């Protein structure tokens, strides 16, 4: 049987230091295929991609020109390398089945259980999804507690700040622009006139490109934050732990 060996680690951290990292997965797939008369004729890897959404390599298998023949199966070290979300996993499996390509997970090896294989596969995926949901809840709860005390709880730092030791620190050259924007807005200037003035003066946004109306609008809408307040999601504003840019 000709197969594709698929490897994935879900974050940059796992890519660098993961007990179930790419080399471990590769070795398991090689050993399994050698013991089951399978020839690995192609490797596909998604290294450092987000576990929840981005799988460009696997998407290439599912949506690309991969066909049977010559590929008869995709072999993975563990089912959650494909997806922990049950719906996503079975969606991928359905699409592969339409191509007459099997999806084989080494750790579970559901096929050897015969009639019980579908039930065991569903149960394993349910457990994996529950684990993912629990991790998300614990992470969100921790961030919410930190945010309730005004602490930075993650995400991209707003313009004017950078993240340093898990805290927000002012970027002086950007803070100057924030002050200019709010001063002009308080004086009645339109968003377009502010954009024109910033670009004419050579100021740039976080990406190093010219300012747009949407960027300036976001900075204006975030005035409470720049005054030293903080909120997590749609929660209440509280006194933040970061140094304000806009002061009395």
C-alpha positions as CSV (number, residue, x, y, z in Angstrom):
1,X,0.0,0.0,0.0
2,X,1.3,3.4,-1.0
3,X,0.8,6.0,1.7
4,X,1.4,9.6,2.8
5,X,3.0,10.2,6.1
6,X,1.5,13.3,7.9
7,X,3.2,15.1,10.7
8,X,1.9,18.1,12.7
9,X,2.8,20.1,15.8
10,X,0.3,22.8,16.8
11,X,2.6,25.6,18.1
12,X,6.1,27.0,17.6
13,X,6.8,25.9,21.2
14,X,5.9,22.3,20.4
15,X,7.9,22.4,17.2
16,X,11.0,23.2,19.3
17,X,10.4,21.2,22.4
18,X,7.6,18.6,22.3
19,X,7.7,15.0,23.6
20,X,5.5,14.2,20.7
21,X,7.3,16.4,18.2
22,X,8.0,15.9,14.5
23,X,10.9,13.4,14.9
24,X,8.9,11.2,17.3
25,X,5.9,11.2,14.9
26,X,8.1,10.4,11.9
27,X,9.8,7.5,13.7
28,X,6.4,6.0,14.7
29,X,5.0,6.3,11.2
30,X,8.1,4.8,9.7
31,X,8.0,1.8,12.1
32,X,4.3,1.3,11.7
33,X,4.5,1.3,7.9
34,X,7.5,-1.0,7.9
35,X,5.5,-3.5,10.0
36,X,2.3,-3.3,7.9
37,X,3.7,-3.5,4.4
38,X,3.1,0.2,3.6
39,X,5.4,2.3,1.4
40,X,5.7,5.9,2.4
41,X,6.0,7.7,-1.0
42,X,5.4,11.2,0.3
43,X,5.7,13.2,3.6
44,X,3.5,16.2,4.4
45,X,4.3,18.4,7.4
46,X,2.5,21.3,9.2
47,X,5.1,22.6,11.7
48,X,4.3,25.5,14.0
49,X,0.8,25.9,12.7
50,X,-2.2,26.8,14.9
51,X,-3.8,23.7,16.2
52,X,-7.3,25.1,15.9
53,X,-7.4,26.3,12.3
54,X,-4.3,26.3,10.1
55,X,-3.3,23.0,8.4
56,X,-2.0,24.1,4.9
57,X,-0.2,20.8,4.4
58,X,-3.2,18.6,5.3
59,X,-5.5,20.9,3.3
60,X,-3.3,20.2,0.3
61,X,-4.0,16.5,0.7
62,X,-7.7,17.0,1.1
63,X,-8.4,19.7,-1.4
64,X,-5.4,19.5,-3.7
65,X,-4.5,17.1,-6.5
66,X,-3.8,14.2,-4.2
67,X,-5.6,11.1,-5.7
68,X,-5.8,7.3,-5.5
69,X,-3.8,6.0,-7.2
70,X,-1.0,6.4,-6.2
71,X,-1.9,7.3,-2.7
72,X,-4.1,4.8,-0.8
73,X,-3.9,6.1,2.7
74,X,-2.7,8.9,5.0
75,X,-0.9,7.7,8.1
76,X,-0.8,9.9,11.2
77,X,0.8,9.1,14.6
78,X,-2.3,10.1,16.5
79,X,-5.8,11.2,15.6
80,X,-5.5,14.6,17.2
81,X,-2.6,15.4,14.8
82,X,-5.4,15.8,12.3
83,X,-7.9,17.6,14.5
84,X,-9.2,17.5,18.1
85,X,-12.6,18.8,17.0
86,X,-14.8,15.9,16.1
87,X,-16.7,17.6,13.3
88,X,-13.5,18.8,11.6
89,X,-11.9,15.3,12.0
90,X,-14.9,13.5,10.4
91,X,-15.2,16.2,7.7
92,X,-11.6,15.6,6.7
93,X,-12.2,11.8,6.8
94,X,-15.3,12.1,4.6
95,X,-13.4,14.1,2.0
96,X,-10.6,11.6,1.9
97,X,-13.0,8.7,1.6
98,X,-14.5,10.4,-1.5
99,X,-11.0,10.1,-2.9
100,X,-10.9,6.5,-1.8
101,X,-8.1,7.3,0.5
102,X,-8.0,5.9,4.1
103,X,-7.0,7.8,7.2
104,X,-5.0,5.7,9.6
105,X,-4.1,6.7,13.1
106,X,-1.2,4.6,14.6
107,X,-1.9,5.2,18.3
108,X,-5.6,4.2,18.0
109,X,-5.3,1.8,15.0
110,X,-9.1,1.6,15.0
111,X,-9.2,-0.7,12.0
112,X,-8.1,-3.8,14.0
113,X,-11.2,-3.6,16.2
114,X,-13.5,-4.6,13.3
115,X,-17.1,-3.7,13.9
116,X,-16.2,-1.7,17.0
117,X,-13.8,0.6,15.2
118,X,-16.3,3.4,14.4
119,X,-17.5,3.5,18.0
120,X,-14.0,3.5,19.5
121,X,-12.9,6.2,17.0
122,X,-15.8,8.4,18.0
123,X,-15.2,8.0,21.7
124,X,-11.5,8.8,21.3
125,X,-12.3,12.0,19.3
126,X,-14.9,13.0,22.0
127,X,-12.2,12.7,24.7
128,X,-9.8,14.8,22.6
129,X,-12.4,17.5,22.1
130,X,-13.3,17.6,25.8
131,X,-9.6,18.0,26.6
132,X,-9.3,20.9,24.2
133,X,-12.5,22.6,25.5
134,X,-11.2,22.2,29.1
135,X,-7.9,23.8,28.2
136,X,-9.7,26.7,26.6
137,X,-11.9,27.2,29.6
138,X,-8.9,27.2,32.0
139,X,-7.0,29.6,29.8
140,X,-9.9,31.9,29.5
141,X,-10.7,31.8,33.2
142,X,-7.0,32.7,34.0
143,X,-7.0,35.6,31.6
144,X,-10.3,36.9,32.9
145,X,-9.0,36.9,36.5
146,X,-5.9,38.8,35.5
147,X,-7.9,41.2,33.4
148,X,-10.3,41.9,36.4
149,X,-7.2,43.3,38.2
150,X,-6.3,45.4,35.2
151,X,-3.5,43.1,34.0
152,X,-2.7,42.4,30.4
153,X,-4.4,39.1,29.5
154,X,-2.8,38.4,26.1
155,X,-3.5,39.2,22.5
156,X,-1.8,41.7,20.2
157,X,-0.7,44.9,22.0
158,X,-2.6,48.0,21.0
159,X,-0.7,50.6,18.9
160,X,1.5,52.6,21.3
161,X,2.5,49.6,23.4
162,X,4.6,46.4,23.1
163,X,4.6,43.3,25.3
164,X,7.5,42.9,27.7
165,X,7.6,40.2,30.4
166,X,3.9,39.7,29.9
167,X,3.1,43.3,30.5
168,X,2.4,46.3,28.3
169,X,5.2,48.9,27.9
170,X,4.9,52.2,26.1
171,X,6.6,52.6,22.7
172,X,7.5,56.3,22.8
173,X,7.4,57.1,19.1
174,X,4.0,55.4,18.8
175,X,2.7,57.0,21.9
176,X,3.4,60.4,20.3
177,X,1.2,59.5,17.4
178,X,-1.6,58.3,19.7
179,X,-1.5,61.7,21.5
180,X,-1.6,63.5,18.2
181,X,-4.6,61.5,16.9
182,X,-6.7,62.1,20.1
183,X,-5.7,65.8,20.2
184,X,-6.8,66.3,16.6
185,X,-10.0,64.3,17.1
186,X,-10.9,66.3,20.3
187,X,-10.4,69.5,18.2
188,X,-13.0,68.2,15.7
189,X,-10.8,66.9,12.9
190,X,-12.3,64.3,10.7
191,X,-10.7,60.8,10.5
192,X,-9.6,61.5,6.9
193,X,-7.9,64.7,7.8
194,X,-6.1,62.9,10.6
195,X,-5.0,60.2,8.3
196,X,-3.7,62.7,5.7
197,X,-1.8,64.6,8.4
198,X,-0.1,61.5,9.8
199,X,0.9,60.1,6.4
200,X,2.1,63.5,5.3
201,X,4.3,63.7,8.4
202,X,5.7,60.2,7.6
203,X,4.2,58.4,10.6
204,X,3.5,54.6,10.1
205,X,1.3,52.0,11.8
206,X,2.5,48.9,13.5
207,X,3.1,47.1,10.2
208,X,5.3,49.9,9.0
209,X,2.8,51.1,6.4
210,X,0.7,54.2,6.0
211,X,-2.2,54.9,8.3
212,X,-5.8,54.2,7.1
213,X,-9.1,55.4,8.4
214,X,-9.8,52.1,10.1
215,X,-6.6,52.1,12.0
216,X,-7.2,55.7,13.3
217,X,-10.8,54.8,14.1
218,X,-9.6,51.9,16.3
219,X,-7.2,54.1,18.2
220,X,-9.9,56.7,18.7
221,X,-12.4,54.1,19.9
222,X,-9.8,52.8,22.4
223,X,-9.5,56.1,24.3
224,X,-10.4,54.5,27.7
225,X,-7.5,52.1,27.3
226,X,-5.0,54.9,26.5
227,X,-6.3,56.8,29.5
228,X,-5.1,53.9,31.7
229,X,-8.1,51.6,31.8
230,X,-8.4,47.9,30.8
231,X,-11.1,45.4,30.0
232,X,-11.2,41.8,28.8
233,X,-13.5,41.0,26.0
234,X,-16.8,42.7,26.6
235,X,-16.3,43.0,30.4
236,X,-16.3,46.2,32.5
237,X,-13.5,48.7,32.3
238,X,-11.2,48.6,35.3
239,X,-8.1,50.6,36.3
240,X,-5.3,49.1,34.3
241,X,-1.8,48.1,35.3
242,X,-0.3,49.7,32.2
243,X,1.1,53.2,32.1
244,X,-1.4,55.5,30.3
245,X,-0.5,57.5,27.3
246,X,-3.3,60.1,27.6
247,X,-3.2,61.9,30.9
248,X,-4.8,65.0,32.4
